[in-house]
Amino acid sequence: MKQFLLGLALLLLSASQVLSQRVVTGKVSDDQGEPLIGATVTAPGTSSGTSTDANGMFRFSVSSGSTLLKVSYTGYLTQDVPLTSASDYNVVMQVNPNTLQEVVVVGYGTQQKRAITGSISSIKGDDIAQLPAQSFDQLLQGRAAGVNVSLPNGVLNNPPVFRVRGINSINLSSFPLVVIDGVPTFTGSFGNNAANNPLSNLNPADIESIDILKDASATAIYGSRASAGVVLITTKRGQKGKTRVNYDLWTGWTQATRVPEVLNAQQYVEVKNEAAANAGLSGPQYFLDTINGQQVDTRWADYIYRNAFQQSHALSFSGGSDQTTYFMALGYTRQEGMIVNNEFERLSGRINLDHKLTDRIKIGGNIAYGKNNNAAPNTGSLPGEAFATSGIGRLAFVLSPVVDPYRYDASGNRLTGTAQYNITSTNQLGLGKNKQTTGFINPIPLIDLNRATSEANQIQASVYGELEIIKDLKVKSIYGIDNVGFENQTFWTPIHGDGFGQNGLAANVFVRNNRWNWQNLLSYDLNLQDKHKIGLLAGNEQQYTKTEGWGAQRTAIADPFFSTYQGNFTTINPSGNFQGENYLLSYFGRATYEFNRRYFLTANIRQDEYSAYAPGNKKGTFWGASAGWNISEEDFWKNSIGKTVNYFKIRGSYGTVGNANGIGDFASLSLYNSGLYGAAPTFFFSQAGNPLLSWESSKKLDVGVVFGLFNDRIQGEYTYFTNLIDGLILAAPQAPSKGIPGNSININVGSMENVGHEFGLSATILRKGKFSWTTNANITFMRNEILELAEGNSDILAQTSGLETTSIIRVGESIGSIYAVETQGVNPANGQRIFVKYEYDGDGNRIGSYQVQYNHAAPAGQRWTRIDNGAFVSAPSQINDGNVYGPTLPKWFGGWDNTFTYGAFDLNIQMNYAGGNYIYNGSKAGLRDQRFWNNHVDVLDRWTENNTDGSIPRVVFGDNVSNGSAITMSENVEKGDFLRIRNLTLGYRLPASVLDKAKISNLRVYGSVNNAFLFTNYSGTDPEVSTNGNSNSAPGVDRNTVPMARTFVVGLNLGF
């Protein structure tokens, strides 16, 4: 009986809830009567809501107690529509007369966009949330003027090259400061062969906005950390109303693009035997082979690259009351990379909470946990790995196609266990029938048996309290932590590859970065008769960072059974051990003034005291000031062109900021270190200190205009900027007799300059009927010039992976330009590569040049001859015969984003582009190398007696000079201009009439292609490839790296 009564009560309760609901319908249109598709319609205080369909129509259920509908649409004023007894509503939206009323996040606060006098680019989190990537910074390509972001290659979680208005240092970091919800976070790469970018712990789906501060006025509030720009990340927070639930899913697959086309087995045998004959070797050296009646023709790339599956899930809950709002999110992402065994997995969670204790007291906080797992083989594609003989990115195109990866018995059956691998006892790929070496390393046992993983666990949290002392006078205190630990595990099999010479290796290294940050802010906003608006901010910030690492590597495996560090090995050595700490104490302030919406002034100042510098030089003062004049508020403007150009503001700024990002924790001190000499402990001089060492400084000037046309239907911005970077910290050479470690001391001595122009434009091109077209475009023109180096202005040469000198830093040139010996094609008379050598006078000045040619078939001392007289000469060298080819930094770059809607369909096309720069295609040198390496198919156009116009020199076995492996040459310098269709997305929003029945507020399904198309004349895998990652001194180098990936995705956005 009790169960019956309980059931009856529940039934009556459910019935009463149903009866208390009513259905409202209507149409949302613009002031021209055109329907607005995708407008958001909600009932405040409830979880009810929906989006308009292809005809601007909406339909959903609201409670009988609801009194209001809220209607919003981008670019239009939000409307509150009172609910009456009627069930149908016709809502006419009005264009927002000034979208510049939007709020923009600035350092330690917010400002209205119209009042901003500095240079800030803003990106909405929703614009990047559904794109396949590991971290948000990978998704910023082409989205902001002055911001150049590129992926180094297709290795998962490899940090992107991220530059705000160019390179801003030589030896320190040019990566911008990244601040998440007010707390500066860690950047860089902390993995092993598996890349690990700590920014990947933040789920892009949790981001509300990204604001990039560029000029002195915007960045000076961050003082000594602001030279390379500041990126402010604001995560999503709750809004008043009942709980809203959102679920986002995408899934798809990825594959390698533009994989080099190399010779097949038949072509390889033909070319290599021709080269052997030209080298005077006796008879053929390479032979075709068969297994089970099938010709061996191994395409090694097929074993290294794959079609891989990816998926991502994001679930969020948000809502709140008048006193408390909340946002909670969970995320899970798993991505298989295009490279076999390259994987990324992230688990994330976040809670953001804000509570109003009283009318004057607010408290809140957020806590976020992120865990990522990364795995990868040795790709040879991370900075410092380019010439790794086990790097499978290189092995994909250098190994011979005439041998199989595996061994077989006499019956043609593949052997089992480690015997299956086609390897030699000398740690090389098996020879097969061939007389010469066929490759460095067989990648298959490395893929099967080696392991490199990097796991990160990160907690980011902060709490705050705010008290309004009197009206608009507020004091706020924020305490935040950012603790992240990385565990890197490596295992190398003893049977082959890098572990062969050590009879196996296992290494475990743990790195822990802990930071606390405490900010205390006092702010006051004064509004006098709505004409004079004054904003004041004073603050103090303290930050302590501790970094430490410990680990060891064990070698000489005791038994093949062991494959982890905990197994039995006979030797152990410390690895990755370090300790560091630093402390930053800061005082800062900001003052803003606005008069009658016409005139704007902003001033920022900050004093930083940093522990890395010596007493007397620890403190630095940084400042920025800016002004703006909104001419469009003047009567003469309104009465003339105000109806067409409704908004026009001139702004300018100047100031000085600093750079300490990347400086050692104890950079000013002379240091000694302890070591071992055999079993005896030692103590040695390890660093020569400089008590005068100080901050690098950037003097930034900005002048620009912001405008709006046709009632802000078109908005634009232009900025001219200069950045004079002074006091660059360089290693000044010292006499060897001084006994100084490295024969150098770090001093503030160099300078360089970045100068550029930025253009940005956004517009609603067309909105008619069911169709609309909106666009955003930006382009930046920029140049860099080195002005001064160490005493004597001696050139600084930079290497790729410590082996190949590719780049130069020279006064008067752009940083990191290519330094190569000039080549002038192939001599049609004999097929030899032509180089250019120079003659000098007694003062070291070039006074002439002459052509020389290289013949690898000649005796060693007679290979270089002059073309004009046949005399033997020495080989050309970069020091004497090198020329500068540059810049490697793009002279222009930008992006163009277009969104088209028709009815319930939407199409987004995002492009990015760059050019005016040069790339050193070192991979091309390897692809044409005439040792045992396989070659690109362009070698088929080699010089022969029957093809004297061939573009490739006469092939001679063993020749590593003619095509650039042994000498950096201009033949491998190429233009880097490109246009990329970065992303194509097609979506469909289901109509409200269908969703309302399922109590769903919105449902959108979509498909997208990332890295869809590339248009370029660059012959390498990709013009954005950067073998040296974020290197300042050697950018624009493509050497032995894996290509980029293309990803296909389908997904949905579901809201309740």
N, C-alpha and C positions, 0 to 999 in steps of 0.2 A: 504493500500500500504506500509506504514511504517513497519507494522508487517511482511509483506511478505519479504521486503528487509532485515529486521533484521534476520528473519529465514534463508534466503539465506546466509547471512554473517556468521551466526553460522555454517551452514552446510559446507560452504567452509573452515572455520577455522578448524572444526573437520576433514575434509578430508585432509587438509594440515598436521595436526598432525599425522594422520594415515600414510600418504605418507612419513613423515619424520622419520618413524620408520623402522627398519629392524630387521630380526630375525637372531640370531647367535646360532650356535649349537656346540657341541664338546664333548670331553671325557677327564676326569681327571684320571690319573693313577700314580702309584708310579714308582720308578726307576727300578722295576722288571716287569713292564707292567701290574701289577694288578690294577683293577679299584678301585678308592677311593669313597666310598659311603658317601654321606652327606657332601661333600666338598662345601664350599660357593663360589659362583661366582657372582660378582657384577660389575656394571659399575659405577666407582667413579664419584661423582658429580650428580648422578641421583638416583631415587628410584628403578631402575631396578635391579633385581637380582634373584637368585634361588639357589637351592641345587642340587647336582648330585643324580641320581637315583641309582637303584640297580646295574646298569652296568657302573656306573661312568659317565653317559651321562648327558648333560645339554642342555636346549633349552629355550631361552627367547628373548624378544624384547628389543632393545636398540634404542636410538635416533640416527639419522644419524650423529649428531655432536659428539657422543662418540668416544673417541680415545683409550680407555684402558679397559681391563678386569682385575679385581683383583681376584685372586684365593687363598683361604686359607683353611688349614686343620690342625687340632691339631697334633702337633709333626712334622710338615713339615714347611719348609720355605715358607712364603707367596710370590707368584709370580705375577708380573705385566706383562700382555700379551698385546702388542700393537695390536690395531684393524686395520686391513687392509681391502682391498676390498673383501677379502675372507669371507665366511660365516661359515666355519667349522674350529675348532681349536682343536689340540691335545696337551694337557698340561701334561707334565711330572713333578711331584713334587719331590723335593729333601728332604730327612730327615734332620731336623734341627740338625746340628752337636753339638749344645749345647743349649738344652732347658733351661739351667740355665741362659740364657740371659734374662729370664722373669723378669719383675719388681715386687717387693714385697713391700707392704706398711709397713713402720716402723713408729715409733713415730715421728710425725711432719715432715714426708717426705716419700720418697721412695728410694729403693736401688735395684740394680740388684741382682738377686738371687745368682749368682755365687760369688758375693762379700760379701754375708752375712756370718758373723762369729758367730752370735748368734743363738739361737734355736727358730725358727718360723715355725708354721704350717699354711698352706694356704688352703682354701676351696673356690671353685668357687660358686658364687651365683646360677648359673644355675643348680648345682647339687642338690639343695634343694628346688628350687622355686616351683616345682609342687607337692610337698608332702603335705598331709593333716596335718596341725598343726595350732596352734594359733600364735606361735612365732618362730623365727628362731632358738633360743637356744634349742628348743625341737628337732630340726632336726640334731644336731651335734653328735648324738650317734655313736661311733665307727669310726668317720671320721678323727681323728687326734691322733697321738701318744702322750701319756701323758695327754690326755684330756678325762675325764670320765664324761659323761652326761647320766642321767637316769630320766625317768618320775616317779614321786612319785606314781601315780595312774591314773585312767581314768577321773578325774574331769577336765572339760575344763578350760584352761588358768591357771592351777596350775603351778607355776614356777618349772622348772626342777631342779634336783640336778646337779650342775655344778661345777666341781673341776678340776683345772689345776694342775697336779702333786700333788694330794692329798689334805688333809685338812691342812690349813696353819695358823690356830689360834685355840684357845679354846673358847674365849668369843667374839672375833670380827668376822667379816665376812670372809668366805673363798670363796665367790663368786667373780669372776674376775671383774676388772674394764672394763666397756663397753664404747667404744668411737665410736660415729656415726658421720662420716664426720668431725672428729677433735674435736667434743664437747662431753665431758663425759656426760653420761645420767644416769637416775635413774633405779635402779633394786630392786627387792623384790616383795612382795605381798601387795596390798593396798585395798583389798576387804573386804567383810564380809563373810557370808557363800558362797557367790559367789566369787571365786578367781579372782584376777585381776593383771596380770603381765604387767607392763608398756611396756616391750619390745614387746608385741603383737601389739602395735600401729604401728610398722614398718612392712610394707608388705614385706614378704620374696621375692616376685617377683621383688622388687626394688633394691635388693642387687647385687652388682657386685662381691664383694669378701669379705671374712672373713679371717683375719690374726690374729693368736693367738700367742702372745709373751710369752715365757716361762722362759728363763734364765735371769741372771742379765744383760748381755750385751744388750739384747733386751728390757728389762723392765725398766732399771735404769733411762731412760729418763723421766719416770713417777713417779719416786721417792717414796714418802710415800704412794702411792696408788697401788703399783705394786706387793706386796708380793704374792697375789693369782693369778698373771698373768693378762694380758691385752688382751682384744678382740677388734680389730679394724675393724669396719664395714665401707666399702666404697660402697656408692650407685652408681647406674649407671649414666653415663653422656653422653651427645650427641657426635656424631662423624660427621665429615664433610661429606656433601652429602645432597641430597634431603630427604624429610621427609620419614621415615620408620615407619610403623604402625605394632604393634604386639598385638595380643589378645590371652590370655591364659585362658582356662576354665577347671575346674575340678568339678565333681559332683559325689556323691556316698552316701553310707550309712555306719553306724557304729553300732557295737554291743559289748556287754560285753563278755569277754573270761574267761574261767576257773572259772566260778561261783561255789562256794562250793556246793557240793551235800549233801543235808540234808535229814533227815528222813521224810518219808511221814506220813500221819495221822495214818495208821495202825501201823507202826513201832514206831512212837512217843508214842502212847498209851501203846504199849507193854513195851517199855523201861522205861517210866516214872512211870508206875504202878509197875513194878518190883523194881524200885528204891524206890518208896514209901513203898512197902512191906519190903524191906531191912532196911528202916529207922524206921520201926515199926508203920507206920501210919495205921489207920483202914480202910481196904477196898480200892478199886480202887479210884483214884483221878482224872483220866482223862478218857473221854469217846468219842467214835465216835458219829458223829451227821449227820443228813441229812437235806437238804433244797430242797423242791420240788422233793423229791424222790431221790435226788443225794447226795452221801456222800460228806461231807465237807472235802476237802483235799487242803488246801490253800498253794500254792507255792508263798510265799511273794515276791520272787525275780522277778516274772512275773509282779508285780505291780510297781516295783521300776526300773527295767531295760527295755530297749526298743530297737527296731531297728530304728535308727534315720537318717534323711536326712541331707546332707551337700552339700554346693556349694561354689565355689569361682570364681571370675572374675577379670582379670587384663588387663588393656588397656594402652598401652604406645605409645608415639610419640617421635621420636628423629631425629636429623639431624643438619644441620648448614652450615655455610660458612667458608671462611678463617678467618673471624673476630669473628663470633659468633656461638656457638654450644648450643644445648638445649636438655633436656630430660624432658618429662612430663609424669606423670603416674596417673591413677586412679585405685582404687581397691575396691572391695566389697566381703566380705566373710560372710557367715552365716552358722553356724554349730549347729546342735542339738546334744547333747551328748547322750551317752548310758544310762544316768540317766534321768529319767523323769523330765522335767522342767529345765534341765541344758542346757543353751544355750549360744552361743558366736556369736557376730555380730561385724564386723569391716568395717568402711568406711575410706578410706585413699586417700590422694592426695599428689603429689610431683611435684615441678618444680626445676630443676637444670639448672643453666645458667652460661656460661663462655663467656667472651667477651674480645677481644684484641683491646684496644683503639689505641695503637701504637705498634711499634716493641718492645718497652721496658715496656709498661704498660699493665697489665691485671687486669680485675676486674671480679667479679662473685659472685655467691651466690646460696643458695638453701633454699627453704621453704617447710616444710612437715607438713601436718595436719593428725592426726589420731584420730579417735573416736571409742571406743569399748564399747559395752553393754554386760554385763554378768548377767546371772540369774542362780540360783541354789537353790534347797532345802538344808536343813541342812544334808549334807552327812556324817558328822562325820569323814571326811577324809582329812581335812586340819590340819596343825600343831596346836596342842592344843585341838583338838576336839575328840580324839579317844574314850573317855568314855562318850560322850554325849548320854543320854538315848533317845534322839530324832534323833540321827544320823541314817539316813536310810540305810547307808552301813552296819551298825551293825544289824539293824532291819530285813534286808533281810534274815538273817540266824538264829536269836535267837527267833523269834516269833513262837508260836505254830501253827501247820498246822490244828488243829482240830477246829478252830473257823474261821468264815468268816469275811472279813473286814466290811461287811454291815449288817444292820438289815432288817428284813422282817416282813410283817404283817401275820395274820393267813392264808391268802390265798397264801402266798409265794411271794407276791409282795414287791419289795424293797421300803422302806420308802423314803420320799423325804426330801430335805433341810438338815439341820444339824442332824435331827433325823435319817438319813440313816446310820450314822457312828456307828459301833459297839464299843462303848466306855462306860466306867463306870463313875460314879459321883466322883470317886477318881482318875481320870486322868490315867486310865489304859485301856488296850485292854479288851474288854468284855470277861466274863468267859465262856459263853455258858453253857453247861451242867456240866462243870468241877468244882471241889471243890477247886482247887488251881489256883493261878495266871497263866495267859497264855502268858503274855508279858508286856513289858514296856509301849510302846506307839503304837497306831494304826497309821501307816504312811500315810494312805489315806487322812484323814482330813488335815494333814500337807502339803501334796502335793497339795491338792485342794485349801486350804485357806491361807497358809503362803506364804510369799514372801520375797526374798532377791535378790536385784539387786545391781550391781556396774557398774557405768558408768565412763569412762575416756575420757577426751578431752586433747589432747596434741599438742602443736606447737613446732617444732624444726626448727630453722632457723639460717643461718649464712651468712655473707657477707665477702668478702675479696678484698684486693687490693695488687697488686704486682708490684714492680718497679725494673727493672734491671738497677742498677746504672752504672756499666760498665759490660763488657762481663763476664757472669757467677757470678757476685756479685749481689745478689738479696736481697731486703728487702720486707717482706710480713707482713701484719696485718690482723688478722681474728677476727671477733667479732661474737659470737654465743649466742643464748638463747635456753633454754629448759624449757618450762612451761607446767606443767601438773596438771590437777585438777581431783579429784575423788569424786563422789557423791555416797554414800552407803545408800541404803534405806532398812529397815527391817520392816516386819509386822508379828506378831505372833497372831494367833487367840486366843480368850479367851476360846474357848470351849474345847481345848485339846492341849497337848504337852507343850512346854516351856512357852507358854503364859498363861497357865491355872492358875498358882499360882498368877499371877499378873493381872488377869482379862484382858488380852490382852496387847500387847505392840507394839508401833510404834516408830522407831528410824530413824533419818536422821543425817548423819555425812558427812561433807565435808572436804576433805584434799587437800591442794594446795602446790605444790612444784615448786618454781621458781628459775631459775639459769641463771646467765650470765657468759660468759667465754670470756676473751680477751687475744689473743696471738699475740706477736710481734716477728718475726723471721728474722734473718740475716744469709744468707747462701752464701758460696763461694765454687765453684768447680773449681779445677785447674788440667789441663791435660798437662803434660810435655812430649812431644815426644811420647805420647801413652805408656809410661813406668811408669811414676810416676803420680798417680791420687790421689789428695788430696781433701777431702771434709770437710768443716767446717760449723758448725751450732751453733749459739748462740740465746737464746730466753728468753723471759719473759712471764709468764702466771699469770693472776689474775682470780680468780673464787669466786663468791659470791653466796651462796645458802640460800634461806629462805624457811622454812617449817612451815606450820600452819594448824591447824585443829580446827573445831568447830562443835558443834552439841548438840543434846539432845535426850532423850528418854522419851516417854510419856506412862504411864501405867494406868490401870483401865479405860477401855473403857466405855464411857457413853451410847453408843447404839451399838448393833451388826452391824448396818448399816455401821459404820465407819471402814475403812480399810487402811487409809493413815495417815500420821503424822498430816496433816492439820485437821483431824477430831477432835471430842471432847473427850478428856480424862481428868480424874480428877487430875492426878499428872504429874509433869514434873521434870526431873533431867538432869543436864548437862552430856554430854557424848562425848568423843573423842576430848576434848579441849586441845590444846598445841600450843606452839610457839617455834621456834628454828631458828638459823641462824649461818652460819660459813663462814669464809673467808680464802682463800688460796692464798698466794703470793709466786711465784716460779721464780727461775733463773736457766737456764740449758744450757748445751752445749754438742756438739758431734764433735768428730774428727775422720775421717777415712783416711786410707792410703793404697794404693795398688801399688805394684811394679811388673810391667811386667807380670801381670795376675798370679803371683806366690805367693806373700806374701801379707797378709792382716792384718791390725790392726784397731781396733775400740775402742774408749773410750767415755763413757757417764758420765756426772756428773750433779747432780741437787741438789739445795738447796730449801727446802720447809719451809715455815713459816705458821703455822696453828693456828687458833684462839682458838681451844679447849684446848690448853695447856697453862700452866702458864708462865709468863715472865721468861726468862732464859732457858726455855725448849721448846719454840715455834718452834725453828729452828732445822732442821735436814738435814744432807748432805748425799746423796746417790750416789752411783757410780757403774759403771760396765765397765770392760775392756775385750777385746777378741782378739784372734789372729788366723789366718788361714794360712795354707801352702798348696797350690795346687801342690802336688807332680807330678801330671800328666803333668804339663808343663815343668818338668825337662827333659833334654835330655836322661838321663839314663833310665827314665821311658818310654819315647816315643820309645826308641830303644829296649826295652825289652818286656813289656806287654801292651804297649800303645794301640795297635790295639784291644786288648780284653777289658782291663780296661781303657777306654778312658778318664775317669775323676775320680780323687781321691784327696780329700782334707781332711786334718786333721784340726780340730778346737778345741778351748778351751776358756772358759770364767770364770770369777770370779767377784763377786761384792756383794754389800749390798743394799737392797731395804727395804722399810718400809710398815707398815700397819696401817692405821687409819680408814679403812672402818668399820663403825659400832660403833665407839667411840661416846659418847655423845657430843653435842655441847658445854657443859660446864663441861666436865668431871673432870677438875682439881680443880673446885671451891667447897667450902662448900655452900650448898644451904638451904634455908628455903622455906617452902610452906605455903599457906594459905588454910584454910578449914572451916568447920562448925561443931560446937558441938551443936546439936539441931539448934536453931536459932542464937546462938552466934558465931561470927567470931573467928577463931583461927589462930595461927601462930606456925609452928612446924619445927624442925630440920629434913630435908629430905635427905640430902646427905653429907657425910663426904668427903671433898676434899683432894686432894693430889697434892701439888704444884710441886712435883718431877716427876709426871706422864709424860711419854714420849712415843715415837713411839715403837711399836713392830718392830723388825728388822729381816730380812731374809738374811743370808749369803749363796749365791748360787754359786755352782761350777758345771761346765759342761765340759765334754771332749767327743769328738765324731769324726766321719768320715762321709763324704758324697761321694758317688761314682756313676759312670755310667759305664755300661758294653755294649759292642757291639753297639757302636755309640749311646749310651743312650737309647737303646731299653729296658734296665733294669736300673732303678735308685733306689738307696737305701740310707739309713741313719741309723746310730747307735749313741746313746748318752748315756753316763753314767752321772747321776746327783746326787748331794746332796743339801739339803736345810736345813740349821741349823737355826731354828726360835728361836730367843732369845728375852728376855724382854717381854714375854707373860704377858698380863694384866690379873691378877687374883684377885679375892676377898679374901684378906688375912684376916683370922678370927681375931676378936678382943674380948677382955673380955667384957661380958655384962655390967660390972660395969662402962665402959667408956661411956655408953649411946649413942653409935654410931648407926645410923640407919642400920638395918640389921646385926649389930655386925660384920661389915667387912669394909675394905677400899681397893680400887683398887690400886694395885702397880704393877710395872714391876718386875716379879720374875721368871716366868716359862720358860722352853725351851723344844723343841722337834725337831725331825729330820725326814725328808723324804729322802729316798735313793732309786734310781731306775735305770732301764735300759729301753731305748726306741729303738724300731726297726721299720723301715718303708721301704716299698718296693713297687715300681710301675713298671709295665712291659707291653709291648706288647707281649703277649705269642705267638700269631699266627696271621698272616695276609696273607691269600691265597685265591685268587679268590674272591668270594663274601663274604667270611667268615673272621671275625676278632674276636680276644679275647684280651681284655685289663683288667688288674687287678691292684688293689691297696690294700695293706694290712698293718696293723700295730699292734703291740702288745707292751705292757708296763708291766714290772715287778717292783713292788714297795713295800716298807715296811715303816711303820711309827713307831716311838718309842718316848714315853714321857721320857725326860731326867731329868726334875726338875719341882717341883711344889712349892707351898708356903712353908714357914718355917716348917720343919719337914716332908715335902713331903707327907702330909696326902692325902689319896684318896679323889677324888671328885666323888660323886655318881650323876648320871643323871637320870631324870625321863621322862616318856612318858606321856604327857598331865597332868603333875603335880600329877599323881596318882600312877603309877606303876614304881618302880625303876628297870630299865632294864640294865643300862650301868654304866661303871666305867672308870675313868681316873686315871691311876696308873703309877708311875714311872717304867720303864722297859717294859711296855705293849704298844700296839697300842691304840691310842685315841678312846674312845667310845666303848671299847670291852664289850661284854655281861658279866654280873655278875649274876650267877645263882647258886642255890643249886643243887648239883649232885643228880640225881635219877638213880636207877639201876633196872628199870623194875617193874614187878608186882609179888608179892609173890604168887607162884602157890598154896600154901597151903590154902590161905584165900582170895586172890584177892585184897590185900591191896598194895598201892603204897609204894615202898621202897625208902627211902631217906638216905643220908649219913651225919652224924654229926661228928664233930672233937673234939678231946681232946687237951688241951693246958697245957704247963708248967707254972711256975710262971712268966716267962719273956714274956709270950704271944706268944710262938712258938708252932706250931702244932706238937704234938708228936704221934698222932694216930687217928684212925677213927673207927666208928662202924655204923652198919645199924639200921635204925629205920623204922617203918611203921605207916601208918595213917589209922584209922578206924573211919569214920564219924558217924557210927551207935552207937558208945560207948558214955557214958556220957562225957560232955565237958572236964573234967579234966583228962580223961583216954584214950584219943584218940591217943596219941603218945606213942608207946612202943618200947623197944629194941627188936630186933629179936632174939638175942643170949640168953637173960635171961627173957624177958617179962616184965622188969621193966618199970614203967611209967617215961617218960622223957618230957622235954620241947620241944616245936616245934623248928625245925631248923630255922636259920635266915641267911639272906645274910651277915650280918656283921661278924658272927662267922663261918658260914659254906659255904659261897659263894665261887665259883671258877670262874676264868677268862676264858672265851671262846672267842677266837678271832683269827685274827682280823675281824671286821665287814667291814673294807675297803678291797676291792678286792686286792689280791696279784698280780693278772695279769688281764689285760683287753685290749680290742682292737677291731678292725673291719676288715672286708674283703669285698671289693667291686669288683664285676665282671661285665663287659659289653661285651655282645656278639652281633655281627651284622651279618646278612646274607641277602644280597640284601637290600631291603628297610625295613627289620625288625630289631628291636633292642630289646635286653633283658638285663635288669639290675637286679642283685641279690646282695642286700646289707645285710651283716650280722654283728652282734656285739656279743661279748662274754666277760665273766668275770668269775673269780673263785678264790679259795683259801680263801674265806671269809665265815663268819657265819652270820646267820640271826636269830633273835629272833622272832619265829612265835607265837606271843601272840594271834593271832586270833584262833589258834588251841586250846589254853586254853579255850577260850569262846565257841568254837564249841564242846567241850567235857564237859562243865560245867554241873553239875547235879542238878542245880536249875530248874526252870520252862523252861529254855531255850531249844530250839530245838538243836539237835546235828548233827554233821557230820555222814555220814553213817559208818565211821570206828568204831563208838561205837557199831555196831552190832557184832564186835569181842571183846566183853567185857567178863570179867571173870565170869563164872558161875560154878556151881558144875559139869556141863556137858562139860564145856570148860575151863579147868584149865590152859590152855596155852594161854588164851586170852591176847591180847596186851593192853587192856583197863581195869583199875581196876573195881572191883565189884561196880555196880552203887548203890549209896545211895542218896536218895532225899535230896537236900540241900547242897550236897558236892561241895564246890568251892575250895577245897585244892588239892585233889588228881591229878587233871589235870592242875593245874597251875594258876587258876584265882587269888588266894590269895597269891601265892608265885612264884617268878620267878625261874623256874627250868629247868634243862638241857634236859629234855624230849622234850622241845619245841625249843631247839637250833638245827638248821639244816644247812647243807652246802648250799651255795648260787651259786654253779657253774651252768652256763647255756650257751647255744648257741641259738641265736635268728636269724631267718630270718627276719630281720627288714623290708625289703621292696622288693617286686617283681614287676617289671614293664615291660610290653611288649608293644612295640610301632611299628607303621608302618608309613613310610614317603611316601606320595603320589608322583608319578613320575612327573618330571618337564614337560613332554609332556602334561600332563593333566592340570597342574596348570597354565601353560603359557596362555592357552586359556581364563582363568578367571582372568588374570593379578594378580595372587597370586604367591609370591616368595617362600613360603614354607607352607606346611600343614602336620602336624603329629598328628595322633590319638593314644591314648594309654589307657591301663588299668593297674591298680596297686592294690596291696594288702599291706597295712601297718600293721606291727605286724603279719606277715603271720603265722609263726610257732615258737614254743618255745620247746627246748629240755632241760630238767632239771629234777633232782630228788627232787627238792624242792616241798613240799606238799602244800604250800600255793598258793594264787592266782597268785603271780608273784615274782621271786627273786629280781627284781629291785624296788619293792614297798618300799616306805620310808614314814612311818607314820609321822615322825618328819621332813620331808622336808629336808632343807639344814642344819639341826642341826649339829654342830661340835661334840657335846658331846654325842649324842645318835643316831648315824646312824644305819642302818641295823635293824630297828624294824618294824615289820608288825603287827599292832594292829587295828582290827575292820575297816579296810579301804575297799573302793570299789576296784574291780579288774581293770585290764587294758582293753582297747578297741582294737578291730580289725576293720579296715576301708577298704572298697572296693571303688575304684574310677575309673571313666572313664573320659578322658579329651582330649583336643586338643590344639595344638599350631599353630597359624595362623599368617602369616606375609605377608605384602604387600610392 
